[in-house]
Amino acid sequence: MKKSFLLIAVFLCLATLTRAQTADEPAVDYCKQISRDTDAAAGKHTYESPFDKMIIKSVVTSAGQTITINFNTHQMELSEEAGLYIKFTDGKALRFFGQKIDHKYENSVTGYNYETTLIVSPEKLEYFKTKKVAIFQIANIDVEVNDDTATQFQAYANCIANLK
């Protein structure tokens, strides 16, 4: 009897603790953070995630939807511009060997800015909607993505994919 009572008491304490921790954290609606722009003359709607190391953008016209992801980072030295590599937390990876990488010198504090824009097919978009990015490599520079940023980006990908 004592064991049952003790087990029930422990269970109730854990349930209360779990509820208290999650009740204080409001759910974030990442879709509300997506910027929206309409160009009525061109018949175009543009949706874009907030700026970070990775930005996802959707342009919707009468011809359809084009989704792009912009990857960028900074480095002090000039680096070789050798494609784009994306690794997800589950170990899956995407490689884009011929991906054009742009670079420009910013200043002595920032160094060089490296940037590339990837046009994402519906098949490749599924990776970003269902997996978290762990690291991407641009111009042979490894850019680690922390879990919070990866979670946000995955949510943005899901939001933008559903905007038409």
JODAPE-V433690 format. One record per residue. N is the residue number from 0. RES is the residue in one small letter. D_LAST is the distance of its C-alpha to the last C-alpha in Angstrom with 1 decimal. Layout:
N_RES_D_LAST / N_RES_D_LAST
//
This chain:
0_m_60.4 / 1_k_60.1 / 2_k_57.7 / 3_s_55.4 / 4_f_55.5 / 5_l_54.8 / 6_l_51.9 / 7_i_50.3 / 8_a_50.9 / 9_v_49.2 / 10_f_46.2 / 11_l_45.9 / 12_c_46.1 / 13_l_43.4 / 14_a_41.1 / 15_t_41.8 / 16_l_41.3 / 17_t_37.9 / 18_r_36.8 / 19_a_38.1 / 20_q_36.2 / 21_t_32.8 / 22_a_33.3 / 23_d_33.6 / 24_e_30.4 / 25_p_27.4 / 26_a_24.1 / 27_v_21.8 / 28_d_18.3 / 29_y_16.8 / 30_c_13.3 / 31_k_15.2 / 32_q_16.4 / 33_i_13.2 / 34_s_13.8 / 35_r_11.4 / 36_d_12.5 / 37_t_11.9 / 38_d_14.2 / 39_a_14.7 / 40_a_17.5 / 41_a_15.5 / 42_g_12.4 / 43_k_10.4 / 44_h_8.2 / 45_t_9.6 / 46_y_9.5 / 47_e_12.8 / 48_s_15.0 / 49_p_18.6 / 50_f_21.1 / 51_d_23.3 / 52_k_24.7 / 53_m_21.2 / 54_i_18.0 / 55_i_14.6 / 56_k_12.2 / 57_s_8.8 / 58_v_8.8 / 59_v_6.3 / 60_t_8.8 / 61_s_10.2 / 62_a_11.5 / 63_g_8.6 / 64_q_7.3 / 65_t_10.4 / 66_i_11.1 / 67_t_14.6 / 68_i_17.0 / 69_n_19.9 / 70_f_23.2 / 71_n_26.2 / 72_t_29.6 / 73_h_33.0 / 74_q_36.5 / 75_m_39.8 / 76_e_41.0 / 77_l_39.6 / 78_s_38.1 / 79_e_37.6 / 80_e_34.2 / 81_a_33.8 / 82_g_30.2 / 83_l_27.8 / 84_y_28.5 / 85_i_26.4 / 86_k_28.1 / 87_f_26.7 / 88_t_28.7 / 89_d_29.4 / 90_g_31.0 / 91_k_28.4 / 92_a_27.8 / 93_l_25.9 / 94_r_27.9 / 95_f_27.0 / 96_f_30.4 / 97_g_29.6 / 98_q_27.0 / 99_k_28.0 / 100_i_29.0 / 101_d_29.6 / 102_h_32.3 / 103_k_34.0 / 104_y_36.8 / 105_e_35.9 / 106_n_39.3 / 107_s_42.1 / 108_v_40.5 / 109_t_37.0 / 110_g_38.1 / 111_y_35.6 / 112_n_31.9 / 113_y_30.2 / 114_e_26.6 / 115_t_24.4 / 116_t_20.8 / 117_l_19.6 / 118_i_16.9 / 119_v_15.7 / 120_s_15.6 / 121_p_13.9 / 122_e_17.5 / 123_k_18.2 / 124_l_15.1 / 125_e_16.7 / 126_y_19.7 / 127_f_17.9 / 128_k_16.2 / 129_t_19.6 / 130_k_22.2 / 131_k_23.4 / 132_v_24.5 / 133_a_28.2 / 134_i_29.1 / 135_f_28.0 / 136_q_30.4 / 137_i_29.9 / 138_a_33.0 / 139_n_35.1 / 140_i_34.3 / 141_d_33.5 / 142_v_31.0 / 143_e_31.1 / 144_v_28.2 / 145_n_29.4 / 146_d_28.1 / 147_d_26.5 / 148_t_24.5 / 149_a_23.6 / 150_t_22.5 / 151_q_20.3 / 152_f_18.7 / 153_q_18.0 / 154_a_16.4 / 155_y_14.2 / 156_a_13.2 / 157_n_12.3 / 158_c_10.3 / 159_i_8.3 / 160_a_7.9 / 161_n_6.3 / 162_l_3.8 / 163_k_0.0
//
